[in-house]
Amino acid sequence: MRIQNIHQFTEHHRFYMYREFSLSVIDQKMLQLVYQPMIGATATGLYQLLYYQVDTDRVGYSVMESQRKLFLGLGLEMNDAGRRQLALQASRLEAVGLLQSSRLVVPDGEDVIYEYELLPPQSPVEFFRNQHLTMYLRDQVGKYAVIHLREQFFAPEPDELAMAEPAKENLSVPFYELFELGTTAVDHELEQALTEVAPARQPAPRTAVETAGIQYGEIIMRFPRHSANRPHVEKLRSDAEGMATLNYLAYKYNLTVVDLCRLLDEDGVFTARGELLEEELQLRANRTYRQERQRDDVRQRTLARIASAGGAPEEEELPAEHAVDTEHRLAVPAQLAGRCDVAQYNMLMRNEPHTRFLQRFFPGAVPEWMDRVFERIDLNYRLPAPVINVLIHYVLGQPDNKRVNKAFIDAVASNMLVRQIDTFEKAVLYVREQEDKDAQGGQAEARRPGNGGSRQRPGGGARRKPELPIIEDSGERQEISEQELEELRQLARKLDGKG
């Protein structure tokens, strides 16, 4: 449920519910055993509360009431936290296909009305064919619990019939062989009456599962004939769930039919009985996806080098220079101190390509690994040149730049991408924010008891020995006379008991 302003979704707003089905025993069992572990007991309670707004022996609309009834039924507080909680539970129902929410604006009025349309739970056959729902249920309860749940919904076929695999003949009698309709004309009055009393809406379509659309014939036509796995692949012809799994993995990891055939031809993707190992196949598909991404990155960088080596056309205009406001200027780093002032440095950082700007931080050639890292950020991450220059300033222009490595540079660039930093001004604000955090972290580190204060033992307790002051040698020596020396000797003999 997408609620932009929480004050537009309160307990004072009215709602009504619509459904065109009735829950069966199987549906109730699916809600309790399958859907509830995925969405939680509160969301399941909201579904039941909405369902019983209409009598169980009827379908259609409920009366309009304030949403206070939902808050009280779920035990939620009538405040911002309770409203967010109700919206969250409705979102969970919407995500698994049990609810569709709408907001109706009343004509010539300022009030809005919320419509909750309930959808029936999927049947056990439909649910376990749905790949993303089954995988999410596995993440919540585990693989073996999913297998146990599925066994509770399906009565097994007798072993005698399963092993024999007999031929099947359809003996069902169609309608027109047994019954005959009257020869009278169509009753228009009856059709009009049924239309008038029918609900003014069509059933909500179920959300289609995204697949790659690969058919069994495409796989078997390209699969090697002498492969050891060909008998197992041929069984997929009658295995709808296996084909759904393959299509889901192909859609998820952008695999072609050739890639899928190559993965199915490898050892270890089928058991000895010919069952498909989904986790192993997904692991290998993920590996193929990552390798293909890496090859695409290298291909893009190679094409960019070829294009840059060819030179730009003479008639191509140079990009216009952009000025930098005073409030968005960064200080000149120590490496470039004395070579340019603040205004010149920020103009270079704002308008120069990152390759030229990076060379200014090194007296000689730029290290090859660093050149490749920023090349990947430019060509694959597609960060603008001014943002990359600010990134270079943040990484190389700090006084304490001990963290300069591939992982750190890639982490900062990824953080910029996630935070949608696409302009020079946003990048400058980001760098200032990071510098403030680094400064606060350094002050907190300096205030720790182990830094600059009294030492602590490894276990965390204080030392028992006090810190004794050390007397330094001043270098001055005083001469002792013979009389004073004799007195000291007599005192020593007296102390020894010889005097």
Secondary structure, 3 states (H helix, E strand, C coil): CCCCCHHHCCCCCEEEEEECCCCCHHHHHHHHHHHHHHHCHHHHHHHHHHHCCCCCCCCEECCCEECHHHHHHHCCCCCHHHHHHHHHHHHHHHHCCCEEEEEEECCCCCCEEEEEEECCCCCHHHHHHCHHHHHHHHHHHCHHHHHHHHHHHCCCCCHHHHHHCCCCCCCCCCHHHHCCCCCCCCCHHHHHHHHHHCCCCCCCCCCCCCCCCCCHHHHHHHCCCCCCCHHHHHHHHHCHHHHHHHHHHHHHCCCCHHHHHHHHCCCCCECCCCCECHHHHHHHHHHHHHHHHHHHHHHHHHHHHHHHHHCCCCCCCCCCCCCCCHHHCCCCCHHHCCCCCHHHHHHHHHHCCHHHHHHCCCCCCCCHHHHHHHHHHHHCCCCCHHHHHHHHHHHHCCCCCCCCCHHHHHHHHHHHHHCCCCCHHHHHHHHHHHHHHHHHHHHHHHCCCCCCCCCECCCCCECCCCCCCCCCCCCCCCCCCHHHHHHHHHHHHHHHCCC
